[in-house]
Amino acid sequence: MAVPLFNTAAPLEPIDAEIRAKVNEIIDSKRFIFGPEVEAFEREFAAYVGTAHAVGVANGTDALLLALRALGVGPGDEVVVPSFTFYASAEPIALLGAIPVWCDIDPTTFVSTAEQVREVLTPLTKAVIAVHLFGNVAPIDEIVALGVPVIEDAAQAAGTILADGRRPGALGSALATFSFFPSKNLGAFGDGGAVTTDDADLADKIQTLRFHGSKDKRTFTEVGHNSRLDALQAGILRVQLPHLDTWADGRRAAGQAYEDAGLGELVSLPVPTPGAAPAWHLYVVRSERADELVSILKDANIGTAAYYRVPVHRQPAMRGYVPTVDLAGTEEASRTNLAIPMSPVLTRAQADEVVAAVGALAPA
Ligand SMILES: *Cc1c(COP(=O)(O)O)cnc(C)c1O
């Protein structure tokens, strides 16, 4: 039996009719830009995350770009960001003429420690982007305590929860960003994103920046962007949001199934940071024999993907930004990681099948 790397279709099947009804309702309403669906989604998503405000934007990359601009990041400023992440975590920094300063990660958790962030702070540091990679949780309290404004990149962490009930996006950062790319834990039927914050002034800034630097469509106070979450996507996300926790539980159960099936005896499993119950966006293990695993899992019809084999600081467009510290954890994670099937509906039988295939790797 084939086990795909993702399964975005099956969780949506039970709400398919409801989503189509919502799409029809919005088509009939003729309100495609801003309007009640977008406002309702923003209210509901802020309530879910646990922040005072959520502002819908066009995608997760723009969410970061606008968050950086809201903090006043501009040419010559330094912004700390991990190199072991999706390229989009760092791209908006360079786009603004600011300097991405690479911090390392702990390869067992795939997120940065506060110490790894502290190591690269300088008097020019204007902000830190802490990435909740794969759904795990970066230690925001400790990073905030370093005294620099923090942006949480929570693109991969919708549905994750901490033991104290808090969620990524509401962990004490200045601003947090989400992506609703279709394969993310909460996925639109196209592009979408959001910025969350407790700060009314920052929320106001994001609202202005996403619409050409204007509040009233007549007076343009800033050079802004056209970066909106549209009403169709907002409506589709509204239908899905009440199911996000169930889907997140399914992802956690799938991770547990891998553990119960003994996967940890064969490869290194991802380690949740203290207090975190990750809604694994990707379930990423580590092995010195990752490349061999790719081929035996492929032969067994099991989906795999290696993530960020070339970390961001070694991408051609980033060659001008030379690391200021050793990125040993980044290099290790980029070399040894392998994502194996993960979805809200992955069964114990599928987990057993994956573990059996991994176990078939001949001893070195
Ligand atoms: C997906 C993702 C983004 C970018 O989101 P888009 O909606 O694709 O622009 C940013 N950061 C991380 C960590 C992501 O996984």
Ligand as a Chemical Component Dictionary entry (heavy atoms), coordinates in Angstrom:
data_LIG
# 
_chem_comp.id                   LIG 
_chem_comp.type                 NON-POLYMER 
_chem_comp.pdbx_formal_charge   0 
_chem_comp.three_letter_code    LIG 
# 
loop_
_chem_comp_atom.comp_id 
_chem_comp_atom.atom_id 
_chem_comp_atom.alt_atom_id 
_chem_comp_atom.type_symbol 
_chem_comp_atom.charge 
_chem_comp_atom.model_Cartn_x 
_chem_comp_atom.model_Cartn_y 
_chem_comp_atom.model_Cartn_z 
_chem_comp_atom.pdbx_ordinal 
LIG C1 C1 C 0 5.523 28.501 3.723 1  
LIG C2 C2 C 0 6.471 29.304 4.539 2  
LIG C3 C3 C 0 6.635 30.691 4.367 3  
LIG C4 C4 C 0 6.039 31.444 3.222 4  
LIG O1 O1 O 0 4.681 31.362 3.070 5  
LIG P1 P1 P 0 4.001 31.620 1.643 6  
LIG O2 O2 O 0 2.557 31.707 1.990 7  
LIG O3 O3 O 0 4.344 30.483 0.758 8  
LIG O4 O4 O 0 4.527 32.926 1.123 9  
LIG C5 C5 C 0 7.466 31.359 5.249 10 
LIG N1 N1 N 0 8.135 30.724 6.219 11 
LIG C6 C6 C 0 8.031 29.393 6.388 12 
LIG C7 C7 C 0 8.790 28.759 7.500 13 
LIG C8 C8 C 0 7.218 28.637 5.545 14 
LIG O5 O5 O 0 7.142 27.314 5.717 15 
# 
loop_
_chem_comp_bond.comp_id 
_chem_comp_bond.atom_id_1 
_chem_comp_bond.atom_id_2 
_chem_comp_bond.value_order 
_chem_comp_bond.pdbx_ordinal 
LIG C1 C2 SING 1  
LIG C2 C3 SING 2  
LIG C2 C8 DOUB 3  
LIG C3 C4 SING 4  
LIG C3 C5 DOUB 5  
LIG C4 O1 SING 6  
LIG O1 P1 SING 7  
LIG P1 O2 DOUB 8  
LIG P1 O3 SING 9  
LIG P1 O4 SING 10 
LIG C5 N1 SING 11 
LIG N1 C6 DOUB 12 
LIG C6 C7 SING 13 
LIG C6 C8 SING 14 
LIG C8 O5 SING 15 
# 
